[in-house]
Amino acid sequence: MGAAGVDPSAFATVATEHMPFVTSLMADHARQIKDGRFPDDDGTVEVHAAAMEHLLDTSRARGLGTDVPELIGSLLDRAAATGHGSSGIASVIETITKGERNA
């Protein structure tokens, strides 16, 4: 936010107001993972991958670090490559757990 000139307190206010939505997503994703079913209610892996690519492009253009969006983008790309491109974002767990078992 600093690179965009956004006041940290203003950002904190917006982020805090958004947290109930994030919390509800986390609870829903936990249920999806438990059930092994990944509806695309909050966007597909492909949609999230496109958003992450945009974040990467913007970060690079502003001279910001890209470690975190590159990691997330890599997980999304792997999930899509294993057939979860049209699945919901929680399906990325399949990529993460498979990676752990193969490590």
C-alpha positions, 0 to 999 in steps of 0.5 A: 500500500505504501507504494501506492501512497495509501495511508496504513490506517486507511488500509487497516480500516478497509481490511478489517471491514472485509474480514467477516467475508474472509472468515466466512470463505475460510469456513466454507473452504474447510467444509469443501476440503473435508467433503473433497468437493470444490464448487466454483462459487467464489471463482475458479482456479483459472480466475484466481490465477488470472488475478494473480498474474495481474498482481504479479504484473502490477508488482513488477511495474511498481518495483515490488517483491513478487515472492508471495504472488509467485508462490500462489501463482505456482500453486494455482498453475499446478492445480490447473495442470492437474485438472482443477482449473474449473474447480473452486480455489479450495481445490489447491489443497489437492496440489499442496497435499500431493506435493507434501506426500511426494516430498 
